[in-house]
Amino acid sequence: MTRPDGRTLPVGLASFAGETRLGHAVLVLVGAAGFLAGYLGSAVLFFEGLETFAPGARRLPALIAGAFGSLGCWGVFAVGFVRGRGGPVLNAIVYPVPIVAVLPVAVRWTAFGPEIGALISRLGFVLFPLEVLVSALALVVPGVVFFASLLAVWAATLDEDRRRTWQREQLSREFYEEFVEESER
């Protein structure tokens, strides 16, 4: 896919048809808001509020809050997918993964200041410690499963004609030819 400036993008990073940069920016902001709503909302409702994220606090409540944030974030991107906003691969992986990776750290650092020592101790090895991998999985897996489940339920409600119409209207020509047309033959 060729961008207006002449550079080419991988087809998997193509937008939905007719999607603008402003549309992408709004979707990313709403996705971030969805994460924050789930993350902070669950911390307030089920745990000790922002103290859930304090240095030295138990890790499990923060991971559970992260899972709720992940659900909120990928839920927004699933709705964006159904509405033809963002991009097929962008909504599934490219936009939500950085949101769930960065926002928990940003919230903790905003509330309690930077934890440089903890960051260095976690990332100081060539291989990631098990704790970092578990944290990453706790943030990503619930959202990905929720995203796929919402799309599966939505797809199950569509008949063949409505599905094909949605694909022709929402997917870029290049994406459609590369990923959809091939599978329909």
Accessible surface in RSA format (square Angstrom, percent):
REM  Atomic radii and reference values for relative SASA: ProtOr
REM  Chains: A
REM  Algorithm: Lee & Richards
REM  Probe-radius: 1.40
REM  Slices: 20
REM RES _ NUM      All-atoms   Total-Side   Main-Chain    Non-polar    All polar
REM                ABS   REL    ABS   REL    ABS   REL    ABS   REL    ABS   REL
RES MET A   1    70.19  36.3  46.97  31.1  23.22  55.3  50.50  42.9  19.69  26.1
RES THR A   2    90.62  64.4  67.17  68.1  23.45  55.9  41.36  55.6  49.25  74.5
RES ARG A   3    63.97  26.9  58.03  29.6   5.94  14.1  13.54  18.5  50.42  30.6
RES PRO A   4   137.34 100.1  92.81  84.6  44.53 161.9 106.58  88.0  30.76 191.2
RES ASP A   5    85.99  60.2  47.75  47.5  38.24  90.4  49.10 115.5  36.89  36.8
RES GLY A   6    51.37  63.3   0.00   N/A  51.37  63.3  30.58  83.9  20.79  46.6
RES ARG A   7   140.96  59.2 134.66  68.6   6.30  15.0  70.71  96.6  70.25  42.6
RES THR A   8   102.12  72.6  78.00  79.1  24.12  57.5  45.82  61.5  56.30  85.1
RES LEU A   9    54.69  30.5  49.18  35.2   5.52  13.9  50.58  35.5   4.11  11.1
RES PRO A  10    85.40  62.2  71.96  65.6  13.43  48.8  84.72  69.9   0.67   4.2
RES VAL A  11    37.20  24.5  32.82  29.7   4.38  10.6  32.82  28.5   4.38  11.9
RES GLY A  12    16.87  20.8   0.00   N/A  16.87  20.8  13.05  35.8   3.82   8.6
RES LEU A  13    59.93  33.4  55.44  39.7   4.50  11.3  55.44  38.9   4.50  12.1
RES ALA A  14     0.29   0.3   0.00   0.0   0.29   0.7   0.29   0.4   0.00   0.0
RES SER A  15    26.81  22.7  25.34  33.8   1.47   3.4   4.86  10.3  21.95  30.7
RES PHE A  16     2.50   1.3   0.00   0.0   2.50   6.5   0.00   0.0   2.50   7.2
RES ALA A  17    44.02  40.5  26.02  40.2  18.00  40.9  32.45  45.7  11.58  30.7
RES GLY A  18    78.76  97.1   0.00   N/A  78.76  97.1  44.65 122.5  34.11  76.4
RES GLU A  19    27.06  15.5   4.80   3.6  22.26  53.0   0.80   1.5  26.26  21.4
RES THR A  20    81.89  58.2  75.11  76.1   6.78  16.2  72.13  96.9   9.77  14.8
RES ARG A  21   184.32  77.4 174.20  88.8  10.12  24.1  83.01 113.4 101.31  61.4
RES LEU A  22   132.00  73.5 125.15  89.5   6.85  17.2 128.96  90.6   3.04   8.2
RES GLY A  23    19.14  23.6   0.00   N/A  19.14  23.6  16.46  45.2   2.68   6.0
RES HIS A  24    25.48  13.9  25.42  17.7   0.06   0.2  22.96  23.7   2.53   2.9
RES ALA A  25    48.28  44.4  39.96  61.7   8.32  18.9  47.75  67.2   0.53   1.4
RES VAL A  26    74.20  48.8  73.76  66.8   0.44   1.1  74.20  64.5   0.00   0.0
RES LEU A  27    15.21   8.5  12.77   9.1   2.43   6.1  14.97  10.5   0.24   0.6
RES VAL A  28    44.90  29.5  44.90  40.7   0.00   0.0  44.90  39.0   0.00   0.0
RES LEU A  29   123.72  68.9 118.78  85.0   4.94  12.4 119.22  83.7   4.50  12.1
RES VAL A  30    73.67  48.5  72.33  65.5   1.34   3.2  73.32  63.7   0.36   1.0
RES GLY A  31     0.00   0.0   0.00   N/A   0.00   0.0   0.00   0.0   0.00   0.0
RES ALA A  32    19.90  18.3  19.90  30.7   0.00   0.0  19.90  28.0   0.00   0.0
RES ALA A  33    56.23  51.7  48.92  75.5   7.30  16.6  52.41  73.8   3.82  10.1
RES GLY A  34    12.50  15.4   0.00   N/A  12.50  15.4  11.08  30.4   1.42   3.2
RES PHE A  35     0.00   0.0   0.00   0.0   0.00   0.0   0.00   0.0   0.00   0.0
RES LEU A  36    55.12  30.7  54.48  39.0   0.64   1.6  54.82  38.5   0.30   0.8
RES ALA A  37    69.56  64.0  50.10  77.3  19.46  44.3  62.16  87.5   7.40  19.6
RES GLY A  38    17.02  21.0   0.00   N/A  17.02  21.0  16.12  44.2   0.90   2.0
RES TYR A  39     2.02   0.9   2.02   1.1   0.00   0.0   1.11   0.8   0.91   1.1
RES LEU A  40    57.65  32.1  57.47  41.1   0.18   0.5  57.65  40.5   0.00   0.0
RES GLY A  41    26.65  32.9   0.00   N/A  26.65  32.9  25.60  70.3   1.05   2.3
RES SER A  42     5.12   4.3   1.78   2.4   3.35   7.7   2.86   6.1   2.27   3.2
RES ALA A  43     0.39   0.4   0.39   0.6   0.00   0.0   0.39   0.5   0.00   0.0
RES VAL A  44    98.61  64.9  82.64  74.8  15.97  38.5  82.97  72.1  15.64  42.4
RES LEU A  45   139.07  77.4 107.62  77.0  31.45  79.1 109.74  77.1  29.33  78.9
RES PHE A  46   121.53  60.8  90.46  56.0  31.07  80.8  96.45  58.5  25.08  71.8
RES PHE A  47    57.16  28.6  31.08  19.3  26.08  67.9  37.61  22.8  19.55  56.0
RES GLU A  48   114.10  65.5  93.30  70.6  20.80  49.5  51.06  98.8  63.04  51.5
RES GLY A  49    16.29  20.1   0.00   N/A  16.29  20.1  14.01  38.4   2.28   5.1
RES LEU A  50    86.71  48.3  81.12  58.0   5.59  14.0  81.12  57.0   5.59  15.0
RES GLU A  51    99.90  57.4  97.80  74.0   2.11   5.0  43.13  83.4  56.78  46.4
RES THR A  52     4.92   3.5   0.82   0.8   4.11   9.8   3.36   4.5   1.56   2.4
RES PHE A  53     3.75   1.9   0.05   0.0   3.70   9.6   2.20   1.3   1.55   4.4
RES ALA A  54    20.17  18.5  14.88  23.0   5.29  12.0  14.88  21.0   5.29  14.0
RES PRO A  55    76.48  55.7  51.64  47.1  24.84  90.3  56.49  46.6  19.98 124.2
RES GLY A  56    88.79 109.5   0.00   N/A  88.79 109.5  43.33 118.9  45.45 101.8
RES ALA A  57    37.28  34.3  12.62  19.5  24.66  56.1  23.51  33.1  13.77  36.5
RES ARG A  58   162.97  68.4 149.16  76.0  13.81  32.9  80.19 109.6  82.78  50.2
RES ARG A  59    77.87  32.7  72.78  37.1   5.09  12.1  57.59  78.7  20.28  12.3
RES LEU A  60   113.25  63.1 109.61  78.4   3.65   9.2 110.33  77.5   2.92   7.9
RES PRO A  61     8.65   6.3   8.65   7.9   0.00   0.0   8.65   7.1   0.00   0.0
RES ALA A  62    10.37   9.5   6.83  10.5   3.54   8.1   7.09  10.0   3.28   8.7
RES LEU A  63    31.07  17.3  29.63  21.2   1.44   3.6  30.40  21.3   0.67   1.8
RES ILE A  64    62.06  35.3  59.97  44.7   2.09   5.0  62.03  44.7   0.03   0.1
RES ALA A  65     0.00   0.0   0.00   0.0   0.00   0.0   0.00   0.0   0.00   0.0
RES GLY A  66     0.18   0.2   0.00   N/A   0.18   0.2   0.18   0.5   0.00   0.0
RES ALA A  67    22.83  21.0  22.83  35.2   0.00   0.0  22.83  32.2   0.00   0.0
RES PHE A  68    79.19  39.6  76.62  47.5   2.57   6.7  76.62  46.5   2.57   7.4
RES GLY A  69     0.00   0.0   0.00   N/A   0.00   0.0   0.00   0.0   0.00   0.0
RES SER A  70     0.00   0.0   0.00   0.0   0.00   0.0   0.00   0.0   0.00   0.0
RES LEU A  71    57.80  32.2  57.08  40.8   0.73   1.8  57.28  40.2   0.53   1.4
RES GLY A  72    23.99  29.6   0.00   N/A  23.99  29.6  21.79  59.8   2.19   4.9
RES CYS A  73     0.00   0.0   0.00   0.0   0.00   0.0   0.00   0.0   0.00   0.0
RES TRP A  74     0.43   0.2   0.43   0.2   0.00   0.0   0.16   0.1   0.27   0.4
RES GLY A  75     9.98  12.3   0.00   N/A   9.98  12.3   9.52  26.1   0.45   1.0
RES VAL A  76    32.82  21.6  27.62  25.0   5.20  12.5  30.78  26.7   2.03   5.5
RES PHE A  77     0.00   0.0   0.00   0.0   0.00   0.0   0.00   0.0   0.00   0.0
RES ALA A  78     1.61   1.5   1.35   2.1   0.26   0.6   1.61   2.3   0.00   0.0
RES VAL A  79    91.06  59.9  89.51  81.0   1.55   3.7  91.00  79.1   0.06   0.2
RES GLY A  80     4.37   5.4   0.00   N/A   4.37   5.4   4.04  11.1   0.33   0.7
RES PHE A  81    31.30  15.7  31.30  19.4   0.00   0.0  31.30  19.0   0.00   0.0
RES VAL A  82    41.84  27.5  35.65  32.3   6.19  14.9  35.65  31.0   6.19  16.8
RES ARG A  83   158.59  66.6 145.83  74.3  12.76  30.4  35.53  48.6 123.05  74.6
RES GLY A  84     0.23   0.3   0.00   N/A   0.23   0.3   0.00   0.0   0.23   0.5
RES ARG A  85   118.16  49.6 118.16  60.2   0.00   0.0  25.81  35.3  92.35  56.0
RES GLY A  86     0.00   0.0   0.00   N/A   0.00   0.0   0.00   0.0   0.00   0.0
RES GLY A  87     0.00   0.0   0.00   N/A   0.00   0.0   0.00   0.0   0.00   0.0
RES PRO A  88    10.87   7.9   7.42   6.8   3.45  12.6   7.92   6.5   2.95  18.4
RES VAL A  89    48.02  31.6  46.88  42.4   1.15   2.8  48.02  41.7   0.00   0.0
RES LEU A  90    14.52   8.1  14.52  10.4   0.00   0.0  14.52  10.2   0.00   0.0
RES ASN A  91     0.00   0.0   0.00   0.0   0.00   0.0   0.00   0.0   0.00   0.0
RES ALA A  92    24.91  22.9  22.40  34.6   2.51   5.7  22.40  31.5   2.51   6.7
RES ILE A  93   101.38  57.7 101.26  75.4   0.12   0.3 101.36  73.0   0.01   0.0
RES VAL A  94    57.23  37.7  48.84  44.2   8.39  20.2  54.12  47.0   3.11   8.4
RES TYR A  95    42.89  20.0  39.26  22.3   3.62   9.4  28.97  21.8  13.92  17.2
RES PRO A  96     0.00   0.0   0.00   0.0   0.00   0.0   0.00   0.0   0.00   0.0
RES VAL A  97    53.37  35.1  53.33  48.3   0.04   0.1  53.33  46.3   0.04   0.1
RES PRO A  98    68.05  49.6  63.45  57.8   4.61  16.8  67.53  55.8   0.53   3.3
RES ILE A  99    15.51   8.8  12.24   9.1   3.27   7.9  15.48  11.1   0.03   0.1
RES VAL A 100     1.56   1.0   1.56   1.4   0.00   0.0   1.56   1.4   0.00   0.0
RES ALA A 101    57.89  53.2  40.02  61.8  17.86  40.6  45.07  63.5  12.81  33.9
RES VAL A 102    92.46  60.8  90.25  81.7   2.21   5.3  92.30  80.2   0.16   0.4
RES LEU A 103    33.83  18.8  33.83  24.2   0.00   0.0  33.83  23.8   0.00   0.0
RES PRO A 104     6.53   4.8   6.53   5.9   0.00   0.0   6.53   5.4   0.00   0.0
RES VAL A 105    50.24  33.1  50.24  45.5   0.00   0.0  50.24  43.7   0.00   0.0
RES ALA A 106    39.76  36.6  31.89  49.2   7.87  17.9  39.26  55.3   0.50   1.3
RES VAL A 107    19.60  12.9  15.50  14.0   4.10   9.9  18.96  16.5   0.64   1.7
RES ARG A 108    35.50  14.9  35.50  18.1   0.00   0.0   7.02   9.6  28.49  17.3
RES TRP A 109    77.55  31.1  69.88  33.8   7.67  18.0  64.02  34.1  13.53  21.9
RES THR A 110   121.31  86.3  88.74  90.0  32.56  77.6  73.84  99.2  47.46  71.7
RES ALA A 111    43.62  40.1   7.24  11.2  36.38  82.7  16.61  23.4  27.01  71.5
RES PHE A 112    66.77  33.4  32.33  20.0  34.44  89.6  41.41  25.1  25.35  72.6
RES GLY A 113    25.41  31.3   0.00   N/A  25.41  31.3  21.92  60.2   3.48   7.8
RES PRO A 114    91.18  66.5  67.87  61.9  23.31  84.7  67.87  56.0  23.31 144.9
RES GLU A 115    43.14  24.8  35.13  26.6   8.01  19.1  21.77  42.1  21.37  17.4
RES ILE A 116    92.60  52.7  89.75  66.9   2.85   6.9  89.75  64.6   2.85   7.7
RES GLY A 117    53.70  66.2   0.00   N/A  53.70  66.2  40.42 110.9  13.28  29.7
RES ALA A 118    42.49  39.1  32.29  49.8  10.19  23.2  37.62  53.0   4.87  12.9
RES LEU A 119    70.01  39.0  67.19  48.1   2.82   7.1  69.56  48.9   0.45   1.2
RES ILE A 120   110.60  62.9 105.68  78.7   4.91  11.8 110.23  79.4   0.37   1.0
RES SER A 121    71.10  60.1  53.87  71.9  17.23  39.7  50.23 107.0  20.87  29.2
RES ARG A 122    63.56  26.7  62.29  31.8   1.27   3.0  18.67  25.5  44.90  27.2
RES LEU A 123    90.48  50.4  69.72  49.9  20.76  52.2  70.93  49.8  19.55  52.6
RES GLY A 124    56.25  69.4   0.00   N/A  56.25  69.4  23.38  64.2  32.87  73.6
RES PHE A 125   136.88  68.5 121.76  75.4  15.11  39.3 125.62  76.2  11.26  32.2
RES VAL A 126   153.70 101.1 120.50 109.1  33.20  80.0 127.85 111.1  25.85  70.1
RES LEU A 127   146.27  81.5 140.95 100.8   5.32  13.4 142.45 100.0   3.82  10.3
RES PHE A 128   136.88  68.5 113.69  70.4  23.19  60.3 113.88  69.0  23.00  65.8
RES PRO A 129    37.07  27.0  26.32  24.0  10.75  39.1  37.07  30.6   0.00   0.0
RES LEU A 130   131.80  73.4 120.94  86.5  10.86  27.3 124.39  87.4   7.41  19.9
RES GLU A 131    82.55  47.4  74.46  56.3   8.09  19.3  37.93  73.4  44.62  36.4
RES VAL A 132    30.75  20.2  28.78  26.1   1.97   4.7  30.28  26.3   0.47   1.3
RES LEU A 133    95.68  53.3  93.54  66.9   2.14   5.4  95.68  67.2   0.00   0.0
RES VAL A 134    70.01  46.1  68.67  62.2   1.33   3.2  69.33  60.2   0.68   1.9
RES SER A 135    15.27  12.9  15.27  20.4   0.00   0.0  14.28  30.4   0.99   1.4
RES ALA A 136    45.76  42.1  39.62  61.1   6.14  14.0  45.10  63.5   0.66   1.7
RES LEU A 137    92.75  51.7  91.53  65.5   1.23   3.1  91.89  64.5   0.87   2.3
RES ALA A 138    25.95  23.9  15.55  24.0  10.40  23.7  25.41  35.8   0.54   1.4
RES LEU A 139    24.88  13.9  24.88  17.8   0.00   0.0  24.88  17.5   0.00   0.0
RES VAL A 140    41.38  27.2  41.38  37.5   0.00   0.0  41.38  36.0   0.00   0.0
RES VAL A 141    71.45  47.0  70.75  64.0   0.70   1.7  71.45  62.1   0.00   0.0
RES PRO A 142    35.21  25.7  26.34  24.0   8.87  32.2  34.02  28.1   1.19   7.4
RES GLY A 143     0.00   0.0   0.00   N/A   0.00   0.0   0.00   0.0   0.00   0.0
RES VAL A 144    62.59  41.2  62.33  56.4   0.26   0.6  62.42  54.2   0.17   0.5
RES VAL A 145    87.85  57.8  84.97  76.9   2.88   6.9  87.63  76.1   0.21   0.6
RES PHE A 146    74.73  37.4  71.79  44.5   2.94   7.7  74.62  45.2   0.12   0.3
RES PHE A 147    15.47   7.7  15.47   9.6   0.00   0.0  15.47   9.4   0.00   0.0
RES ALA A 148    56.38  51.8  47.86  73.9   8.52  19.4  52.57  74.0   3.80  10.1
RES SER A 149    51.68  43.7  45.22  60.3   6.46  14.9  30.97  65.9  20.71  29.0
RES LEU A 150    62.71  34.9  58.74  42.0   3.97  10.0  58.94  41.4   3.77  10.2
RES LEU A 151    26.91  15.0  25.98  18.6   0.94   2.4  26.35  18.5   0.57   1.5
RES ALA A 152    61.86  56.9  48.51  74.9  13.35  30.4  56.73  79.9   5.13  13.6
RES VAL A 153    99.63  65.6  96.52  87.4   3.11   7.5  99.43  86.4   0.20   0.5
RES TRP A 154    52.36  21.0  47.83  23.2   4.53  10.6  42.71  22.8   9.66  15.7
RES ALA A 155    47.45  43.6  37.85  58.4   9.60  21.8  38.12  53.7   9.33  24.7
RES ALA A 156    86.82  79.8  47.52  73.3  39.31  89.4  59.63  84.0  27.20  72.0
RES THR A 157    89.08  63.4  64.59  65.5  24.49  58.4  66.40  89.2  22.68  34.3
RES LEU A 158    26.77  14.9   8.66   6.2  18.11  45.5   9.34   6.6  17.43  46.9
RES ASP A 159    84.14  58.9  73.17  72.8  10.97  25.9  45.74 107.6  38.40  38.3
RES GLU A 160    84.51  48.5  76.42  57.8   8.09  19.3  44.84  86.7  39.67  32.4
RES ASP A 161   103.20  72.3 101.07 100.6   2.13   5.0  27.88  65.6  75.32  75.1
RES ARG A 162   135.86  57.0 130.71  66.6   5.15  12.3  50.97  69.7  84.89  51.4
RES ARG A 163    65.92  27.7  65.92  33.6   0.00   0.0  36.84  50.4  29.08  17.6
RES ARG A 164    92.42  38.8  92.14  47.0   0.28   0.7  18.49  25.3  73.93  44.8
RES THR A 165    52.89  37.6  52.80  53.5   0.09   0.2  37.43  50.3  15.46  23.4
RES TRP A 166    35.32  14.2  32.67  15.8   2.65   6.2  34.91  18.6   0.41   0.7
RES GLN A 167    21.70  12.1  21.70  15.9   0.00   0.0   2.15   4.6  19.56  14.8
RES ARG A 168   142.76  59.9 117.92  60.1  24.85  59.2  57.57  78.7  85.19  51.6
RES GLU A 169   110.00  63.2  89.49  67.7  20.51  48.8  40.76  78.8  69.24  56.5
RES GLN A 170    36.85  20.6  36.85  26.9   0.00   0.0   0.00   0.0  36.85  27.9
RES LEU A 171    12.20   6.8   6.38   4.6   5.82  14.6   6.56   4.6   5.65  15.2
RES SER A 172    11.37   9.6   7.54  10.1   3.83   8.8  10.99  23.4   0.39   0.5
RES ARG A 173   158.90  66.7 146.34  74.6  12.56  29.9  69.70  95.3  89.20  54.1
RES GLU A 174    53.00  30.4  49.36  37.3   3.65   8.7  22.25  43.0  30.75  25.1
RES PHE A 175    18.97   9.5  18.97  11.8   0.00   0.0  18.97  11.5   0.00   0.0
RES TYR A 176    38.43  17.9  38.43  21.9   0.00   0.0  25.36  19.1  13.06  16.1
RES GLU A 177    76.92  44.2  71.41  54.0   5.52  13.1  22.52  43.6  54.40  44.4
RES GLU A 178    98.08  56.3  85.32  64.5  12.77  30.4  10.92  21.1  87.16  71.2
RES PHE A 179    99.23  49.6  82.29  51.0  16.93  44.1  84.97  51.5  14.26  40.8
RES VAL A 180    16.17  10.6  15.18  13.7   0.99   2.4  16.17  14.1   0.00   0.0
RES GLU A 181    59.20  34.0  58.98  44.6   0.22   0.5  12.31  23.8  46.89  38.3
RES GLU A 182   105.68  60.7  92.15  69.7  13.53  32.2  32.32  62.5  73.36  59.9
RES SER A 183    89.78  75.9  51.91  69.3  37.87  87.2  50.01 106.5  39.77  55.7
RES GLU A 184    66.74  38.3  30.06  22.7  36.69  87.3  25.25  48.8  41.50  33.9
RES ARG A 185   201.83  84.7 134.88  68.8  66.95 159.4  90.81 124.1 111.02  67.3
END  Absolute sums over single chains surface
CHAIN  1 A    10668.9       8771.2       1897.8       7647.6       3021.4
END  Absolute sums over all chains
TOTAL         10668.9       8771.2       1897.8       7647.6       3021.4
